[in-house]
Amino acid sequence: MKKISLIITLFVIYGFSHKYYVSTSLYDFKEDSGSLQITIRVFQDDFTEIIKNIYQIDISMDNDLNSNEIKSKISDYLLSNLSIYLDNNKYDLFYLGSELKNEMIIAYLELEDIPAFKSIELKNTILFDLFEKQQNIIHLKKGVNKRSFILRKDVPNVSFEF
């Protein structure tokens, strides 16, 4: 009986101590305004760690994610890890800002004045350089079409056709 209790205890300790490394991104194409609105959610502790490693800035101590210095570093990091191609043409994202909610950092980006498109390629390597098992969940909305995909270090980009 003690052996079974020990096995169950070890299973619970090791089974529930695993941490998931995941971000979610919503890419929402607004045809009426010709814009692609992007919302990225990432765990605060993970994002804080990558910003600290790369830029030597501890954003966990400063709740103003939109101060000039912090906004600049977050923007640099996101823009270097995200790319978008519409019908095989690369477009540059514009970083709007971030906020902290429920231990998540939510970042907002946008593409404006883009034409209707038939294909889109998305690359998202956020936190891949920090966590080997990082997964970035992509949700894409274009009109009534909705697509989702999980990006990993070995598969950092995805293409969708409409």
Backbone torsions as a table, in degrees:
resi	resn	phi	psi	omega
1	MET	NA	-40.5	179.1
2	LYS	-63.6	-35.9	-179.9
3	LYS	-65.1	-41.5	178.4
4	ILE	-65.9	-42.0	178.1
5	SER	-61.5	-41.5	178.9
6	LEU	-64.1	-43.9	179.3
7	ILE	-63.0	-43.8	179.0
8	ILE	-63.9	-43.7	179.3
9	THR	-61.2	-45.4	178.6
10	LEU	-63.6	-40.3	178.2
11	PHE	-61.2	-44.3	179.8
12	VAL	-64.9	-45.5	-178.5
13	ILE	-62.4	-49.8	-177.1
14	TYR	-79.8	-30.9	-179.2
15	GLY	-69.5	-36.0	-176.5
16	PHE	-99.2	-1.7	178.6
17	SER	-88.7	-6.9	179.1
18	HIS	-66.4	134.4	178.9
19	LYS	-106.4	136.8	177.5
20	TYR	-93.4	137.6	177.9
21	TYR	-111.3	103.6	-173.2
22	VAL	-147.4	146.0	169.2
23	SER	-128.8	158.6	174.7
24	THR	-126.7	143.0	180.0
25	SER	-133.5	133.9	174.2
26	LEU	-112.1	122.4	175.2
27	TYR	-108.5	110.4	-173.3
28	ASP	-118.2	109.6	-180.0
29	PHE	-84.3	121.6	178.4
30	LYS	-103.2	97.8	-174.3
31	GLU	-62.7	-36.7	-178.0
32	ASP	-63.9	-32.7	179.5
33	SER	-104.3	-5.2	-178.9
34	GLY	63.5	39.6	-179.4
35	SER	-128.5	153.8	174.4
36	LEU	-114.8	112.5	-178.5
37	GLN	-98.3	130.0	-173.7
38	ILE	-121.8	129.3	176.8
39	THR	-124.2	123.9	-178.7
40	ILE	-118.4	130.1	177.4
41	ARG	-116.2	128.0	-179.1
42	VAL	-141.7	145.5	179.7
43	PHE	-61.2	135.1	-176.4
44	GLN	-56.9	-46.1	-176.1
45	ASP	-65.1	-37.5	178.6
46	ASP	-68.2	-45.2	-178.0
47	PHE	-68.2	-39.5	176.9
48	THR	-59.3	-40.7	-179.4
49	GLU	-64.9	-43.0	-178.6
50	ILE	-68.1	-39.3	178.8
51	ILE	-65.3	-40.6	178.7
52	LYS	-65.5	-42.3	180.0
53	ASN	-63.8	-41.7	-174.6
54	ILE	-84.3	-44.3	-171.0
55	TYR	-110.5	-0.3	-178.4
56	GLN	55.5	38.1	176.3
57	ILE	-123.2	128.9	179.6
58	ASP	-95.5	96.8	-178.3
59	ILE	-80.1	-6.1	177.0
60	SER	-71.1	-23.2	-178.7
61	MET	-87.9	-11.5	-176.2
62	ASP	-124.4	115.7	-178.2
63	ASN	-80.9	-8.0	179.3
64	ASP	-88.4	85.1	-178.6
65	LEU	-69.2	-10.7	-177.4
66	ASN	-108.3	16.6	170.8
67	SER	-66.6	155.8	-174.4
68	ASN	-54.9	-46.6	-176.3
69	GLU	-66.6	-47.6	-177.5
70	ILE	-69.8	-41.3	178.6
71	LYS	-59.8	-39.8	179.0
72	SER	-63.1	-43.2	-178.8
73	LYS	-69.3	-43.2	178.1
74	ILE	-62.4	-43.6	178.8
75	SER	-60.5	-48.1	179.2
76	ASP	-56.8	-45.8	-177.8
77	TYR	-64.9	-49.0	-178.0
78	LEU	-63.2	-45.5	-177.4
79	LEU	-67.4	-24.9	176.9
80	SER	-83.3	-10.0	-178.2
81	ASN	-117.7	3.7	178.2
82	LEU	-126.9	140.0	171.1
83	SER	-147.9	152.5	-177.9
84	ILE	-137.0	131.5	173.5
85	TYR	-121.0	126.7	174.5
86	LEU	-110.8	121.5	-176.4
87	ASP	48.1	44.9	177.4
88	ASN	69.2	12.5	175.9
89	ASN	-109.7	128.1	-179.3
90	LYS	-76.5	138.2	177.9
91	TYR	-122.1	143.6	179.8
92	ASP	-92.9	129.3	178.8
93	LEU	-78.3	155.0	173.8
94	PHE	-116.9	123.1	179.7
95	TYR	-83.6	125.0	-178.3
96	LEU	-93.0	-39.7	-177.9
97	GLY	156.0	-178.6	-177.7
98	SER	-140.4	161.5	172.8
99	GLU	-145.3	160.5	179.6
100	LEU	-107.8	124.8	177.8
101	LYS	-143.2	124.2	173.8
102	ASN	49.4	51.8	178.8
103	GLU	62.2	20.7	175.8
104	MET	-120.9	141.3	169.4
105	ILE	-97.6	126.7	-179.8
106	ILE	-111.7	119.2	-178.6
107	ALA	-108.9	143.1	-178.6
108	TYR	-120.1	129.7	177.3
109	LEU	-134.0	165.9	-178.2
110	GLU	-155.4	151.1	166.5
111	LEU	-117.5	128.2	-179.9
112	GLU	-112.4	159.2	175.3
113	ASP	52.7	48.9	177.6
114	ILE	-104.7	146.4	-180.0
115	PRO	-76.4	165.0	171.3
116	ALA	-59.0	146.1	-176.2
117	PHE	-134.2	156.2	179.5
118	LYS	-103.7	-23.7	178.4
119	SER	-138.4	150.1	178.1
120	ILE	-140.1	137.1	173.6
121	GLU	-120.0	127.2	-178.2
122	LEU	-117.4	134.1	174.6
123	LYS	-121.9	131.1	179.9
124	ASN	-142.6	105.4	-179.9
125	THR	-111.1	23.6	179.8
126	ILE	-57.3	127.5	177.2
127	LEU	67.4	3.9	177.7
128	PHE	-63.7	-31.6	-179.5
129	ASP	-78.4	-7.4	-179.5
130	LEU	-106.9	-39.7	-176.0
131	PHE	-124.2	123.3	-179.5
132	GLU	-62.6	-33.6	-176.3
133	LYS	-100.0	17.3	178.9
134	GLN	-60.6	137.5	174.4
135	GLN	-128.3	135.6	178.4
136	ASN	-116.8	112.8	-178.2
137	ILE	-86.3	126.4	-178.1
138	ILE	-109.6	128.2	171.2
139	HIS	-118.3	129.3	-179.1
140	LEU	-122.8	128.1	176.3
141	LYS	-120.4	128.4	174.8
142	LYS	-141.1	101.8	-175.0
143	GLY	62.9	-127.8	179.1
144	VAL	-85.4	-7.8	-179.7
145	ASN	-82.7	131.6	175.9
146	LYS	-132.3	131.8	179.7
147	ARG	-133.0	151.1	177.0
148	SER	-139.5	153.1	-179.4
149	PHE	-159.8	152.1	176.0
150	ILE	-109.9	122.1	177.2
151	LEU	-96.5	142.0	177.7
152	ARG	-130.8	173.0	-179.1
153	LYS	-56.5	-37.5	-179.6
154	ASP	-83.1	-11.4	176.9
155	VAL	-137.2	79.9	-172.6
156	PRO	-85.8	-3.4	-179.2
157	ASN	-142.7	161.3	-178.8
158	VAL	-144.7	149.2	177.2
159	SER	-122.1	141.4	176.6
160	PHE	-127.0	142.6	175.2
161	GLU	-112.5	144.1	177.2
162	PHE	-121.6	NA	NA
